[in-house]
Amino acid sequence: MSEPSPEKPDNLWKDTAEAGRIYILPNLFTAGNLFFGFLSVIWCIRGKYASIDEVQSARFFTEAVFFILGAGFCDALDGRVARLGGRESLFGKEFDSIADVVSFGMAPALMMFFLILSPTDGYPFFRQIGWLIGFIYLLCAGVRLARFNVLTNPYIPPGNIGSAHARADDFLGLPAPMAAGTVASIVLVMLNFDLRQFTLLLPPLMLLIAWLMISLIPYPSFKHVGWQTHMQTRHFIGLIILAALMFQFWRFSFAVLFLVYIFWGLFKSVRHRYRDKKNGDSGGPDEPEAPAV
């Protein structure tokens, strides 16, 4: 008499069907992310080759910057909408990473290449290695997103990776949207102010951002901020004033905000390492619950 078939294949089929399910609302935001990233790439090409004068070229690149920021807005919403409705799926996660490669990998790399790392303009030194710097940024963005998918896969048991000082909801490494927002906001400053003397600092900064994406430095995710989040009155008033100042000085306020986020996480990591070394603790990856990536 033959033995009954195990239940595992049926459960696996059920999990596979659930993982591949396409939920409309969160994936619409992901499609919006990809759409804005695609527009940013097209507008960068138009700003470089289809513009008549410098004014029109600057307008194309400025609009490309806001397309990247719009992609970041959609990227922030798709995950929250999925978690809010309990409609997370592996398909949505993979689709989101593919869109992120375009919006936060290719688009900012192309934008920086055309403006700073161009093989025909700018400093002669960058004519030889400009393409390599842009590719390193794109490569690190892709690796960071692939690592995210692996470490957050529900079929893989969580491991102890990251800093012992990281919170459970922290990002592991600089998030790709923040990296792209930094590059795009710096381009926005360059387009509105004459800062040619600082262009030599941008390629090293871009390489630093690329390294931070694949590092193990924890960065806050703000996932705990939701409808139930509350604050004191003075903090709320300060937040409103900050938003008003950003709106008033939008030409450089985005760059300040993104740079503060980047270097704050880097500063905290260096401070924790120094304290651990001073106290004789290695500060290794002994966190019982891995941070988000």
Kinemage of the C-alpha trace (Angstrom):
@kinemage 1
@onewidth
@group {chain A} dominant
@subgroup {mainchain}
@vectorlist {calphas} color= white
{ca met a 1} P 0.000 0.000 0.000
{ca ser a 2} L 1.553 3.306 -1.041
{ca glu a 3} L 2.270 5.935 1.565
{ca pro a 4} L 0.331 9.239 1.425
{ca ser a 5} L 2.123 12.079 -0.234
{ca pro a 6} L 3.682 14.599 2.151
{ca glu a 7} L 1.986 17.930 2.722
{ca lys a 8} L 5.104 19.958 1.996
{ca pro a 9} L 4.583 20.250 -1.812
{ca asp a 10} L 1.042 21.521 -1.292
{ca asn a 11} L 2.203 24.061 1.265
{ca leu a 12} L 5.064 25.059 -0.988
{ca trp a 13} L 2.626 25.578 -3.881
{ca lys a 14} L 0.434 27.681 -1.656
{ca asp a 15} L 3.425 29.778 -0.510
{ca thr a 16} L 4.578 30.190 -4.105
{ca ala a 17} L 1.145 31.402 -5.202
{ca glu a 18} L 1.068 33.847 -2.301
{ca ala a 19} L 4.612 35.067 -3.017
{ca gly a 20} L 3.805 35.776 -6.675
{ca arg a 21} L 0.548 37.567 -6.002
{ca ile a 22} L 0.363 41.104 -7.447
{ca tyr a 23} L -1.392 43.520 -5.128
{ca ile a 24} L -2.622 46.515 -7.078
{ca leu a 25} L -2.098 49.532 -4.845
{ca pro a 26} L 1.480 48.970 -3.548
{ca asn a 27} L 2.670 47.807 -6.967
{ca leu a 28} L 1.128 50.890 -8.585
{ca phe a 29} L 3.423 53.002 -6.419
{ca thr a 30} L 6.344 50.781 -7.445
{ca ala a 31} L 5.388 51.296 -11.093
{ca gly a 32} L 5.325 55.033 -10.384
{ca asn a 33} L 8.827 54.720 -8.965
{ca leu a 34} L 10.005 53.032 -12.167
{ca phe a 35} L 8.158 55.590 -14.302
{ca phe a 36} L 9.855 58.560 -12.618
{ca gly a 37} L 13.232 56.840 -12.850
{ca phe a 38} L 12.733 56.257 -16.565
{ca leu a 39} L 11.742 59.898 -17.080
{ca ser a 40} L 14.852 61.019 -15.182
{ca val a 41} L 17.091 58.974 -17.509
{ca ile a 42} L 15.357 60.404 -20.601
{ca trp a 43} L 15.556 63.968 -19.260
{ca cys a 44} L 19.280 63.560 -18.523
{ca ile a 45} L 19.880 62.490 -22.106
{ca arg a 46} L 17.782 65.402 -23.392
{ca gly a 47} L 19.661 67.814 -21.140
{ca lys a 48} L 22.978 66.589 -22.515
{ca tyr a 49} L 22.250 66.152 -26.214
{ca ala a 50} L 18.854 67.642 -27.115
{ca ser a 51} L 19.173 71.063 -25.491
{ca ile a 52} L 19.833 74.231 -27.457
{ca asp a 53} L 21.540 76.325 -24.780
{ca glu a 54} L 22.717 76.073 -21.166
{ca val a 55} L 19.452 77.437 -19.781
{ca gln a 56} L 17.397 74.735 -21.442
{ca ser a 57} L 19.940 72.093 -20.446
{ca ala a 58} L 19.758 73.213 -16.800
{ca arg a 59} L 15.967 73.019 -16.956
{ca phe a 60} L 16.079 69.421 -18.190
{ca phe a 61} L 18.515 68.382 -15.463
{ca thr a 62} L 16.498 70.203 -12.791
{ca glu a 63} L 13.369 68.344 -13.829
{ca ala a 64} L 15.369 65.094 -13.829
{ca val a 65} L 16.335 65.792 -10.207
{ca phe a 66} L 12.696 66.159 -9.207
{ca phe a 67} L 11.846 62.960 -11.076
{ca ile a 68} L 14.352 61.126 -8.849
{ca leu a 69} L 12.843 62.724 -5.758
{ca gly a 70} L 9.395 61.720 -7.020
{ca ala a 71} L 10.621 58.156 -7.434
{ca gly a 72} L 11.825 58.266 -3.843
{ca phe a 73} L 8.388 59.432 -2.708
{ca cys a 74} L 6.722 56.516 -4.503
{ca asp a 75} L 9.296 54.110 -3.078
{ca ala a 76} L 8.546 55.303 0.450
{ca leu a 77} L 4.820 54.804 -0.075
{ca asp a 78} L 4.737 51.369 -1.707
{ca gly a 79} L 6.215 49.573 1.286
{ca arg a 80} L 4.093 51.468 3.790
{ca val a 81} L 0.915 50.797 1.821
{ca ala a 82} L 1.795 47.095 1.574
{ca arg a 83} L 2.519 46.804 5.306
{ca leu a 84} L -0.542 48.849 6.224
{ca gly a 85} L -2.844 46.547 4.288
{ca gly a 86} L -0.934 43.349 5.085
{ca arg a 87} L -0.290 42.824 1.380
{ca glu a 88} L 3.459 42.212 1.235
{ca ser a 89} L 4.718 39.660 -1.290
{ca leu a 90} L 7.991 38.466 -2.762
{ca phe a 91} L 6.846 39.708 -6.164
{ca gly a 92} L 6.423 43.218 -4.773
{ca lys a 93} L 9.863 43.112 -3.188
{ca glu a 94} L 11.561 41.956 -6.395
{ca phe a 95} L 9.632 44.466 -8.500
{ca asp a 96} L 10.591 47.231 -6.094
{ca ser a 97} L 14.305 46.349 -6.328
{ca ile a 98} L 14.203 46.318 -10.133
{ca ala a 99} L 12.587 49.754 -10.138
{ca asp a 100} L 15.137 51.001 -7.594
{ca val a 101} L 18.058 49.977 -9.823
{ca val a 102} L 16.705 52.278 -12.529
{ca ser a 103} L 15.563 55.182 -10.347
{ca phe a 104} L 18.314 55.175 -7.703
{ca gly a 105} L 21.129 53.486 -9.604
{ca met a 106} L 21.124 54.293 -13.309
{ca ala a 107} L 19.429 57.715 -13.185
{ca pro a 108} L 21.756 59.420 -10.626
{ca ala a 109} L 24.841 57.735 -12.112
{ca leu a 110} L 23.935 59.020 -15.578
{ca met a 111} L 23.139 62.467 -14.216
{ca met a 112} L 26.475 62.783 -12.436
{ca phe a 113} L 28.331 61.354 -15.432
{ca phe a 114} L 26.894 63.905 -17.845
{ca leu a 115} L 27.511 66.878 -15.549
{ca ile a 116} L 30.808 66.024 -13.812
{ca leu a 117} L 32.303 62.796 -15.132
{ca ser a 118} L 31.696 63.468 -18.819
{ca pro a 119} L 34.399 62.186 -21.191
{ca thr a 120} L 34.230 65.394 -23.254
{ca asp a 121} L 33.805 68.125 -20.638
{ca gly a 122} L 35.148 68.914 -17.206
{ca tyr a 123} L 38.551 68.073 -15.773
{ca pro a 124} L 40.892 66.000 -17.996
{ca phe a 125} L 41.477 63.478 -15.190
{ca phe a 126} L 37.826 62.476 -15.172
{ca arg a 127} L 37.848 61.844 -18.919
{ca gln a 128} L 39.736 58.606 -18.250
{ca ile a 129} L 37.999 57.290 -15.124
{ca gly a 130} L 34.628 59.072 -15.141
{ca trp a 131} L 32.803 56.083 -16.583
{ca leu a 132} L 34.374 53.846 -13.921
{ca ile a 133} L 33.217 56.052 -11.036
{ca gly a 134} L 29.677 56.068 -12.396
{ca phe a 135} L 29.725 52.288 -12.819
{ca ile a 136} L 31.036 51.726 -9.280
{ca tyr a 137} L 28.083 53.710 -7.940
{ca leu a 138} L 25.632 51.713 -10.078
{ca leu a 139} L 27.288 48.421 -9.082
{ca cys a 140} L 27.086 49.197 -5.361
{ca ala a 141} L 23.434 50.191 -5.696
{ca gly a 142} L 22.661 46.869 -7.398
{ca val a 143} L 24.622 44.857 -4.817
{ca arg a 144} L 22.911 46.675 -1.974
{ca leu a 145} L 19.450 45.926 -3.375
{ca ala a 146} L 20.343 42.274 -4.022
{ca arg a 147} L 21.603 41.947 -0.432
{ca phe a 148} L 18.340 43.420 0.789
{ca asn a 149} L 16.316 40.787 -1.074
{ca val a 150} L 18.467 37.937 0.232
{ca leu a 151} L 18.576 38.961 3.887
{ca thr a 152} L 14.853 39.770 4.076
{ca asn a 153} L 13.649 36.663 2.245
{ca pro a 154} L 11.079 34.953 4.503
{ca tyr a 155} L 12.335 31.507 3.461
{ca ile a 156} L 15.838 32.253 4.757
{ca pro a 157} L 16.340 32.253 8.549
{ca pro a 158} L 17.591 35.614 9.839
{ca gly a 159} L 21.261 35.796 10.734
{ca asn a 160} L 23.279 37.912 13.086
{ca ile a 161} L 24.676 40.513 10.750
{ca gly a 162} L 25.343 44.164 11.290
{ca ser a 163} L 26.333 46.296 14.228
{ca ala a 164} L 25.535 45.386 17.816
{ca his a 165} L 24.267 48.954 18.260
{ca ala a 166} L 21.753 48.757 15.403
{ca arg a 167} L 18.051 48.743 16.097
{ca ala a 168} L 15.902 45.976 14.667
{ca asp a 169} L 14.257 48.344 12.168
{ca asp a 170} L 17.453 50.092 11.053
{ca phe a 171} L 18.696 49.843 7.487
{ca leu a 172} L 21.925 47.914 6.983
{ca gly a 173} L 24.006 50.306 4.914
{ca leu a 174} L 22.911 53.540 3.289
{ca pro a 175} L 19.531 53.053 1.550
{ca ala a 176} L 19.659 53.436 -2.224
{ca pro a 177} L 16.913 56.127 -2.299
{ca met a 178} L 18.911 58.245 0.168
{ca ala a 179} L 22.074 57.775 -1.898
{ca ala a 180} L 20.270 58.824 -5.079
{ca gly a 181} L 18.617 61.735 -3.299
{ca thr a 182} L 22.021 62.966 -2.156
{ca val a 183} L 23.472 62.868 -5.669
{ca ala a 184} L 20.376 64.488 -7.187
{ca ser a 185} L 20.166 67.243 -4.555
{ca ile a 186} L 23.843 68.099 -5.018
{ca val a 187} L 23.225 68.376 -8.759
{ca leu a 188} L 20.329 70.716 -7.935
{ca val a 189} L 22.690 72.947 -5.947
{ca met a 190} L 25.198 72.944 -8.797
{ca leu a 191} L 22.545 73.982 -11.284
{ca asn a 192} L 21.396 76.943 -9.189
{ca phe a 193} L 24.718 78.205 -7.817
{ca asp a 194} L 28.131 78.706 -9.353
{ca leu a 195} L 30.134 76.108 -7.422
{ca arg a 196} L 32.596 74.976 -10.042
{ca gln a 197} L 35.463 75.143 -7.547
{ca phe a 198} L 33.852 72.304 -5.579
{ca thr a 199} L 33.326 69.909 -8.474
{ca leu a 200} L 36.570 68.086 -7.602
{ca leu a 201} L 34.937 66.957 -4.355
{ca leu a 202} L 31.960 65.318 -6.040
{ca pro a 203} L 33.619 62.149 -7.450
{ca pro a 204} L 35.132 61.219 -4.028
{ca leu a 205} L 31.755 61.932 -2.431
{ca met a 206} L 30.049 59.700 -4.984
{ca leu a 207} L 32.512 56.890 -4.200
{ca leu a 208} L 31.894 57.391 -0.476
{ca ile a 209} L 28.150 57.134 -1.046
{ca ala a 210} L 28.694 53.956 -3.084
{ca trp a 211} L 30.754 52.408 -0.277
{ca leu a 212} L 28.194 53.382 2.364
{ca met a 213} L 25.481 51.531 0.445
{ca ile a 214} L 27.311 48.190 0.758
{ca ser a 215} L 28.666 48.851 4.253
{ca leu a 216} L 27.256 47.457 7.511
{ca ile a 217} L 26.670 50.912 8.975
{ca pro a 218} L 23.142 51.169 10.429
{ca tyr a 219} L 20.908 53.976 9.243
{ca pro a 220} L 17.484 54.852 10.699
{ca ser a 221} L 14.555 53.678 8.598
{ca phe a 222} L 11.780 55.715 10.275
{ca lys a 223} L 9.492 52.680 9.873
{ca his a 224} L 8.275 53.294 13.402
{ca val a 225} L 6.781 56.624 12.292
{ca gly a 226} L 3.094 56.072 11.571
{ca trp a 227} L -0.423 57.283 12.261
{ca gln a 228} L -0.019 56.657 15.987
{ca thr a 229} L 3.276 58.531 16.296
{ca his a 230} L 3.064 61.585 18.536
{ca met a 231} L 5.427 64.333 19.670
{ca gln a 232} L 5.543 67.299 21.985
{ca thr a 233} L 4.131 70.645 20.892
{ca arg a 234} L 7.486 72.393 20.578
{ca his a 235} L 8.858 69.552 18.439
{ca phe a 236} L 5.787 69.699 16.200
{ca ile a 237} L 6.189 73.461 15.748
{ca gly a 238} L 9.885 72.966 14.990
{ca leu a 239} L 9.003 70.358 12.369
{ca ile a 240} L 6.573 72.742 10.666
{ca ile a 241} L 9.192 75.525 10.684
{ca leu a 242} L 11.773 73.138 9.214
{ca ala a 243} L 9.361 72.151 6.426
{ca ala a 244} L 8.678 75.828 5.678
{ca leu a 245} L 12.412 76.595 5.528
{ca met a 246} L 12.987 73.653 3.188
{ca phe a 247} L 10.229 74.907 0.927
{ca gln a 248} L 11.632 78.446 0.955
{ca phe a 249} L 15.231 77.402 0.284
{ca trp a 250} L 14.510 74.311 -1.822
{ca arg a 251} L 17.517 74.887 -4.066
{ca phe a 252} L 19.913 73.672 -1.380
{ca ser a 253} L 17.730 72.443 1.525
{ca phe a 254} L 17.400 68.937 0.052
{ca ala a 255} L 21.176 68.611 -0.182
{ca val a 256} L 21.598 69.694 3.446
{ca leu a 257} L 18.959 67.211 4.591
{ca phe a 258} L 20.447 64.238 2.724
{ca leu a 259} L 24.029 65.061 3.722
{ca val a 260} L 23.036 65.346 7.389
{ca tyr a 261} L 21.401 61.914 7.159
{ca ile a 262} L 24.482 60.359 5.544
{ca phe a 263} L 27.099 61.795 7.871
{ca trp a 264} L 24.968 61.380 10.989
{ca gly a 265} L 24.874 57.616 10.456
{ca leu a 266} L 28.595 57.585 9.679
{ca phe a 267} L 29.369 59.673 12.769
{ca lys a 268} L 27.308 57.406 15.023
{ca ser a 269} L 29.069 54.311 13.673
{ca val a 270} L 32.536 55.797 14.250
{ca arg a 271} L 31.532 56.908 17.755
{ca his a 272} L 30.244 53.461 18.676
{ca arg a 273} L 33.378 51.801 17.332
{ca tyr a 274} L 35.553 54.172 19.347
{ca arg a 275} L 33.586 53.494 22.528
{ca asp a 276} L 33.706 49.741 21.974
{ca lys a 277} L 37.437 49.838 21.395
{ca lys a 278} L 37.931 52.008 24.468
{ca asn a 279} L 35.863 49.616 26.588
{ca gly a 280} L 37.624 46.577 25.196
{ca asp a 281} L 34.573 45.364 23.246
{ca ser a 282} L 34.955 44.428 19.599
{ca gly a 283} L 31.438 45.602 18.782
{ca gly a 284} L 30.964 42.669 16.463
{ca pro a 285} L 27.774 41.375 14.957
{ca asp a 286} L 26.220 40.020 18.160
{ca glu a 287} L 22.811 41.559 17.646
{ca pro a 288} L 20.194 38.855 18.286
{ca glu a 289} L 17.853 40.299 15.710
{ca ala a 290} L 19.299 41.440 12.411
{ca pro a 291} L 18.504 44.997 11.358
{ca ala a 292} L 16.511 45.712 8.256
{ca val a 293} L 18.492 46.126 5.076
